[in-house]
């Protein structure tokens, strides 16, 4: 996903989606900076931020009490 596509996706999200992304610090700039280092956005990092309880069930070492 290119930077422009990601920004378009962010702008297309509804308000609650934007609020969640903002609260999690997931901005187009952070993703673009991450991609500049040659890495794709970390799906696990996004899942950990969005679904901490599920991540704890799947990856016990990534729980809140780490």
Secondary structure, DSSP 8 states (H G I E B T S, - for coil): --HHHHHHHHHHS-HHHHHHHHHHT--HHHHHHHHHTT----HHHHHHHH-HHHHHHH-GGGSTT-
